[in-house]
Amino acid sequence: MAKLIDIAKELNISVSTVSKALNNSGRVSQELRKKVKQTAERMNYHPNESARSLKTNSSTMIGVIMPDITNIFYGKLLKEIDKAARRNGYTVIYCDSDENPESEKDYFDILSSKNVCGMIIATSCINSLYDDLDGSENIVFIDSIPSENIRQPFISIDNYKAAYRLTEYVFAKNYRNLRMISGPQVDTTTAARVRGFVDCMSDHGFDGKSCVIEGEHSYAGGRETMDRILAAEKPDAIIADNNFLAYGALSGIRNHGLRVPEDIALACFDSIDDFDTMFIRLTSVIQPIERIAHHAVELIVSHNEKTDAAGASNRLFLEYTLNEGDSV
């Protein structure tokens, strides 16, 4: 089935122009409007009714879709979104996609039918699910973006720069034989972190791509990947692209009778230990969870109450911190 972006490419015009023509709005000439509608009919285009309901909505319920609530990063992010929403007189309805794009699509349709005024989405992977949106829908993407074609606001950190800086930090501690444990590079966050690591390794004269070991994006995946690495060699240091992988890797290292950082250094993203339950503080990039949530809710509320125009190509990269910890 054709999408708005397909019609735009066919006619060499913007997606917003296609949307205005099809919806009989905006400054579009009658000739172009007719041409757009004829092209849409020829390409068998059908509007996304779920997305359309998000454009003119007066409820105060915000839909939230995240990939894995068992990850403390997303758990804390959801809590901060809920707090920010309540401060503004809004409520939150939450869905866990379990990193499944089909579930994500189902929840998107369900939330649209539940009369939510907007959505905050941490998408599970790079996909074309949202390519049909024209930018006027009240949707904010956080953490990861499904496509560079998306016109909705996106809030995150610069994961490429953060991964490069984290790798550079490990190098500065005189480690040279580095390996990165990553999940499948199916989302923009993981892909950016891998690129940052690879480029930093290359800048230090190493073949960065050969130093990336991919496994499942989970605790078990981190442990299994660490076992595979240690079956072949003992590297100087491991960088994990998220906290679950790091915790699994730490378990694998200990299971082999090795210590962190004495035998192998370990660094990662988003190692959050609010209750000081871990025996070691992992060196970690920490994302500004509260600020991500605040900005996302602020954009949803502003759009809903028409106090600010929707940002058609808004990209907000917030500052992160590097917690040096004890593991490198």
C-alpha positions as CSV (number, residue, x, y, z in Angstrom):
1,M,0.0,0.0,0.0
2,A,1.3,3.4,-0.9
3,K,2.3,6.0,1.7
4,L,2.3,9.8,1.7
5,I,6.1,9.7,1.2
6,D,5.6,7.5,-1.9
7,I,3.3,10.0,-3.5
8,A,5.7,12.9,-2.6
9,K,8.6,11.1,-4.3
10,E,6.5,10.3,-7.4
11,L,5.6,14.0,-7.8
12,N,8.8,15.4,-6.5
13,I,7.1,17.5,-3.8
14,S,7.1,17.6,0.0
15,V,5.0,15.2,2.2
16,S,3.3,18.2,3.8
17,T,2.2,19.4,0.4
18,V,0.7,16.0,-0.4
19,S,-1.1,16.0,2.9
20,K,-2.5,19.5,2.4
21,A,-3.7,18.5,-1.1
22,L,-5.4,15.4,0.1
23,N,-7.0,17.1,3.1
24,N,-8.1,20.2,1.1
25,S,-6.2,22.5,3.3
26,G,-3.3,24.9,3.0
27,R,-2.1,26.9,0.0
28,V,-2.1,24.3,-2.8
29,S,-3.1,25.2,-6.3
30,Q,-6.2,23.5,-7.7
31,E,-4.1,22.0,-10.5
32,L,-1.6,20.4,-8.1
33,R,-4.3,19.3,-5.7
34,K,-6.0,17.5,-8.5
35,K,-2.7,15.9,-9.6
36,V,-2.0,14.7,-6.1
37,K,-5.4,13.1,-5.7
38,Q,-5.1,11.4,-9.1
39,T,-1.7,10.1,-8.2
40,A,-3.0,8.9,-4.8
41,E,-5.8,7.0,-6.4
42,R,-3.5,5.5,-9.0
43,M,-1.0,4.3,-6.3
44,N,-3.9,2.9,-4.2
45,Y,-3.2,5.2,-1.3
46,H,-5.5,5.0,1.8
47,P,-5.1,7.4,4.7
48,N,-4.0,6.2,8.1
49,E,-7.2,6.9,10.1
50,S,-5.4,6.1,13.4
51,A,-2.9,8.8,12.8
52,R,-5.5,11.2,11.7
53,S,-7.3,11.0,15.1
54,L,-4.2,12.4,16.8
55,K,-4.4,15.7,14.9
56,T,-7.7,17.0,16.3
57,N,-8.1,15.7,19.8
58,S,-9.0,17.4,23.0
59,S,-8.5,14.7,25.6
60,T,-5.8,14.9,28.3
61,M,-4.6,11.3,28.1
62,I,-1.1,10.7,26.7
63,G,-0.2,7.3,25.1
64,V,3.3,5.9,25.8
65,I,4.9,3.0,23.9
66,M,8.2,1.6,25.0
67,P,10.2,-1.5,24.1
68,D,11.0,-3.1,27.4
69,I,9.7,-2.0,30.8
70,T,11.9,-4.5,32.6
71,N,14.9,-2.4,31.7
72,I,15.4,0.1,34.5
73,F,16.1,2.9,32.0
74,Y,12.7,2.6,30.5
75,G,11.0,2.1,33.9
76,K,12.5,5.3,35.2
77,L,11.7,7.1,31.9
78,L,8.0,6.1,32.2
79,K,7.9,7.2,35.8
80,E,9.3,10.6,34.9
81,I,6.9,10.9,31.9
82,D,4.0,10.2,34.3
83,K,5.2,12.8,36.8
84,A,5.5,15.4,34.1
85,A,2.1,14.6,32.7
86,R,0.4,14.8,36.1
87,R,2.0,18.2,36.8
88,N,0.3,19.4,33.6
89,G,-3.1,17.8,34.5
90,Y,-2.6,14.9,32.1
91,T,-2.7,11.2,32.6
92,V,-0.6,8.4,30.9
93,I,-1.6,5.1,29.4
94,Y,1.4,2.8,28.8
95,C,2.1,-0.1,26.4
96,D,5.2,-2.4,26.3
97,S,6.0,-3.5,22.7
98,D,8.5,-6.1,23.9
99,E,10.8,-4.9,21.1
100,N,8.3,-6.3,18.6
101,P,7.4,-4.0,15.6
102,E,4.1,-5.8,15.1
103,S,3.1,-5.3,18.7
104,E,4.2,-1.6,18.4
105,K,1.9,-1.1,15.4
106,D,-1.0,-2.8,17.3
107,Y,-0.5,-0.6,20.3
108,F,-0.3,2.5,18.1
109,D,-3.7,1.6,16.6
110,I,-5.2,0.8,20.0
111,L,-4.0,4.0,21.6
112,S,-5.3,6.0,18.7
113,S,-8.7,4.4,19.2
114,K,-8.6,5.2,22.9
115,N,-8.9,8.9,22.3
116,V,-5.4,9.8,23.5
117,C,-4.3,13.4,22.7
118,G,-0.8,12.4,21.6
119,M,1.8,9.7,21.9
120,I,5.4,9.4,23.2
121,I,7.1,6.5,21.5
122,A,10.4,4.8,21.9
123,T,10.4,2.7,18.8
124,S,11.7,-0.9,18.8
125,C,13.5,-0.7,15.5
126,I,14.1,1.1,12.2
127,N,10.9,0.6,10.3
128,S,8.4,2.3,7.9
129,L,5.5,2.2,10.2
130,Y,5.4,6.0,10.7
131,D,6.4,7.0,7.2
132,D,2.8,8.0,6.4
133,L,2.8,10.7,9.0
134,D,2.9,14.2,7.7
135,G,4.3,16.0,10.9
136,S,1.0,17.4,12.1
137,E,0.2,14.4,14.4
138,N,0.9,14.9,18.1
139,I,3.7,12.4,18.4
140,V,7.1,12.7,20.0
141,F,9.8,10.0,19.5
142,I,12.4,9.5,22.3
143,D,15.5,7.4,22.6
144,S,15.3,5.9,19.1
145,I,13.8,7.1,15.8
146,P,12.1,4.8,13.3
147,S,13.3,6.6,10.2
148,E,15.1,9.7,9.1
149,N,12.0,10.5,7.1
150,I,10.1,11.2,10.3
151,R,8.9,14.8,10.7
152,Q,7.8,14.5,14.3
153,P,10.0,15.8,17.2
154,F,12.8,13.5,18.4
155,I,14.5,13.7,21.8
156,S,17.6,11.8,22.8
157,I,21.3,12.2,23.3
158,D,23.9,12.1,20.6
159,N,24.6,8.4,20.9
160,Y,27.4,8.5,18.3
161,K,29.4,11.1,20.2
162,A,28.7,9.5,23.6
163,A,30.0,6.1,22.4
164,Y,33.0,7.8,20.8
165,R,33.7,9.6,24.1
166,L,33.3,6.4,26.2
167,T,35.7,4.5,24.0
168,E,38.2,7.4,24.1
169,Y,37.9,7.3,27.9
170,V,38.8,3.6,28.0
171,F,41.7,4.2,25.7
172,A,43.0,7.0,28.0
173,K,43.2,4.4,30.7
174,N,45.8,2.5,28.6
175,Y,43.5,-0.3,27.4
176,R,44.1,-1.3,23.8
177,N,42.5,-4.7,23.1
178,L,38.9,-3.6,23.2
179,R,35.7,-5.4,22.2
180,M,32.2,-4.0,22.0
181,I,29.2,-6.1,22.8
182,S,26.1,-4.9,21.0
183,G,22.6,-6.1,20.3
184,P,21.3,-6.4,16.7
185,Q,21.7,-3.1,15.0
186,V,18.1,-2.8,14.1
187,D,17.5,0.5,15.9
188,T,19.1,3.9,15.5
189,T,20.4,4.1,19.0
190,T,22.4,0.8,18.8
191,A,23.6,1.6,15.3
192,A,24.9,5.0,16.4
193,R,26.7,3.6,19.4
194,V,28.4,1.0,17.3
195,R,29.5,3.6,14.8
196,G,30.9,5.8,17.6
197,F,32.9,2.8,18.9
198,V,34.1,1.7,15.5
199,D,35.2,5.2,14.5
200,C,37.1,5.8,17.7
201,M,38.9,2.5,17.3
202,S,39.7,3.3,13.7
203,D,41.1,6.7,14.8
204,H,43.5,4.8,17.1
205,G,44.7,2.6,14.3
206,F,42.5,-0.5,14.9
207,D,39.9,-2.3,12.7
208,G,36.9,-1.3,14.7
209,K,34.3,-3.4,12.8
210,S,36.1,-6.6,13.7
211,C,36.0,-5.6,17.4
212,V,32.1,-5.6,17.5
213,I,30.5,-8.8,18.8
214,E,26.8,-8.9,18.3
215,G,24.3,-10.9,20.4
216,E,20.8,-10.7,21.8
217,H,19.9,-7.4,23.5
218,S,19.3,-8.9,26.9
219,Y,21.1,-10.1,30.1
220,A,21.3,-13.6,28.8
221,G,22.6,-12.2,25.5
222,G,25.4,-10.3,27.3
223,R,26.5,-13.4,29.2
224,E,26.4,-15.6,26.1
225,T,28.3,-13.1,24.1
226,M,30.9,-12.8,26.8
227,D,31.3,-16.5,27.0
228,R,32.0,-16.6,23.2
229,I,34.6,-13.9,23.5
230,L,36.4,-15.5,26.4
231,A,36.4,-18.9,24.7
232,A,38.6,-17.3,22.0
233,E,40.7,-14.7,23.9
234,K,40.8,-12.4,26.9
235,P,40.4,-8.8,25.8
236,D,41.6,-5.8,27.9
237,A,38.2,-4.2,28.1
238,I,34.6,-4.6,27.1
239,I,32.2,-1.8,26.1
240,A,28.5,-2.8,26.2
241,D,25.9,-0.8,24.2
242,N,23.4,-1.0,27.0
243,N,23.0,-1.9,30.7
244,F,21.4,-5.3,30.3
245,L,24.3,-6.5,28.1
246,A,26.8,-5.1,30.6
247,Y,25.2,-6.9,33.5
248,G,25.2,-10.2,31.5
249,A,28.8,-9.6,30.5
250,L,29.8,-9.0,34.1
251,S,28.2,-12.3,35.1
252,G,30.0,-14.1,32.3
253,I,33.4,-12.5,33.4
254,R,32.9,-13.6,37.0
255,N,31.8,-17.1,35.9
256,H,35.2,-17.5,34.2
257,G,36.9,-16.7,37.4
258,L,38.0,-13.2,36.3
259,R,37.6,-9.8,38.0
260,V,36.5,-6.3,36.9
261,P,38.6,-4.2,36.4
262,E,41.7,-6.2,37.5
263,D,41.4,-8.7,34.6
264,I,38.9,-7.0,32.2
265,A,37.6,-3.5,32.3
266,L,33.9,-2.9,31.6
267,A,32.0,0.1,30.5
268,C,28.5,0.7,29.2
269,F,25.4,2.9,28.8
270,D,22.8,3.6,31.4
271,S,24.1,1.5,34.3
272,I,21.6,2.8,37.0
273,D,22.0,1.5,40.5
274,D,19.9,3.8,42.7
275,F,20.1,1.5,45.7
276,D,23.8,0.7,45.6
277,T,23.1,-3.1,45.2
278,M,25.9,-3.9,42.8
279,F,29.3,-4.8,44.2
280,I,31.0,-2.4,41.6
281,R,30.0,0.9,40.1
282,L,30.2,0.5,36.3
283,T,31.8,3.2,34.2
284,S,28.8,4.4,32.2
285,V,27.2,7.0,30.0
286,I,24.1,8.3,31.8
287,Q,21.2,9.8,29.9
288,P,19.2,12.7,31.4
289,I,16.0,10.7,31.9
290,E,14.1,13.5,33.7
291,R,14.9,16.1,31.0
292,I,13.9,13.7,28.2
293,A,10.6,13.0,29.9
294,H,10.0,16.7,30.7
295,H,10.7,17.9,27.1
296,A,8.6,15.1,25.6
297,V,5.5,15.9,27.7
298,E,6.0,19.6,27.2
299,L,5.8,19.1,23.4
300,I,2.7,16.9,23.7
301,V,0.9,19.4,25.9
302,S,1.9,22.5,23.8
303,H,0.7,20.8,20.7
304,N,-2.6,19.7,22.3
305,E,-3.3,23.1,23.8
306,K,-2.1,24.9,20.7
307,T,0.3,27.1,22.7
308,D,3.1,26.2,20.3
309,A,3.3,25.0,16.7
310,A,4.4,21.4,16.2
311,G,8.1,21.2,15.2
312,A,8.1,19.6,11.7
313,S,11.7,18.5,11.8
314,N,12.6,19.1,15.5
315,R,15.7,17.2,16.8
316,L,16.7,17.8,20.4
317,F,19.9,16.2,21.6
318,L,20.4,16.6,25.3
319,E,23.7,16.6,27.3
320,Y,24.7,13.3,29.0
321,T,27.1,12.6,31.8
322,L,30.0,10.1,32.0
323,N,30.0,8.4,35.3
324,E,33.6,7.2,35.8
325,G,32.7,4.4,38.3
326,D,35.2,1.8,39.4
327,S,35.1,-0.7,36.4
328,V,37.8,0.8,34.1
